[in-house]
Amino acid sequence: KCQEILNDVLEILQDFPDYHVCITGHSMGGALAALFAFEVSALRHRDTDLIRHPITCVTIASPMIGDNNFRKSFQHIEME
């Protein structure tokens, strides 16, 4: 399902390249939102023409996800 949503987002961004992507979630949805935001941000990192603006992710009461390597990767993408 994640890939289907990502494909839909990318299709919309092709039609409306000035749109900003904001991903939100609560509880388990927050964990999924953070993972999806990482995926979209990594894609943006590889191709800034495809996704022009930084990704916004807002989560509430999300469980912790990933390990130390995931955290470092997420922080690296955030800094760019």
C-alpha positions as CSV (number, residue, x, y, z in Angstrom):
1,K,0.0,0.0,0.0
2,C,2.9,2.4,0.8
3,Q,4.1,2.1,-2.8
4,E,0.6,2.9,-4.2
5,I,0.4,6.0,-2.0
6,L,3.9,7.1,-3.0
7,N,3.0,6.6,-6.7
8,D,-0.2,8.7,-6.2
9,V,1.8,11.5,-4.5
10,L,4.4,11.5,-7.2
11,E,1.7,11.7,-9.9
12,I,0.1,14.7,-8.1
13,L,3.5,16.4,-7.8
14,Q,4.1,16.0,-11.5
15,D,0.9,17.9,-12.2
16,F,1.4,20.4,-9.4
17,P,5.2,20.8,-8.8
18,D,4.8,23.7,-6.4
19,Y,2.8,21.6,-3.9
20,H,4.4,20.9,-0.5
21,V,4.1,17.4,1.0
22,C,2.9,17.2,4.6
23,I,2.6,13.8,6.2
24,T,0.7,13.3,9.5
25,G,-0.2,10.5,11.8
26,H,-1.3,9.6,15.3
27,S,-0.1,6.6,17.4
28,M,0.7,3.7,15.0
29,G,-0.2,6.0,12.1
30,G,2.5,8.3,13.4
31,A,5.1,5.6,13.1
32,L,3.9,4.8,9.6
33,A,3.9,8.5,8.7
34,A,7.5,8.8,9.9
35,L,8.6,5.8,7.8
36,F,6.7,7.2,4.8
37,A,8.3,10.6,5.3
38,F,11.7,9.0,5.4
39,E,11.0,7.2,2.1
40,V,9.7,10.4,0.4
41,S,12.7,12.4,1.8
42,A,15.2,9.8,0.5
43,L,13.5,10.0,-2.9
44,R,13.8,13.8,-2.8
45,H,17.4,13.5,-1.8
46,R,18.1,11.5,-5.0
47,D,16.0,13.7,-7.3
48,T,15.2,17.3,-6.3
49,D,13.5,18.0,-9.6
50,L,10.8,15.5,-8.7
51,I,10.1,16.8,-5.2
52,R,11.1,20.5,-5.0
53,H,10.2,21.3,-1.4
54,P,11.3,19.9,1.9
55,I,9.0,17.2,3.4
56,T,7.0,18.0,6.5
57,C,6.1,15.2,9.0
58,V,4.0,15.8,12.1
59,T,3.3,12.9,14.4
60,I,1.5,12.7,17.7
61,A,2.0,9.9,20.3
62,S,4.0,7.8,17.9
63,P,6.0,4.8,19.1
64,M,9.7,4.9,18.6
65,I,10.8,3.5,15.2
66,G,14.1,2.3,13.9
67,D,17.5,1.8,15.4
68,N,20.5,4.0,15.8
69,N,21.5,3.6,12.1
70,F,18.0,4.6,11.1
71,R,18.1,7.6,13.3
72,K,21.5,8.7,11.8
73,S,20.1,8.2,8.2
74,F,17.0,10.2,9.0
75,Q,19.1,13.0,10.6
76,H,21.4,13.0,7.5
77,I,18.5,13.5,5.2
78,E,16.9,16.2,7.4
79,M,20.1,18.3,7.2
80,E,20.0,18.5,3.5
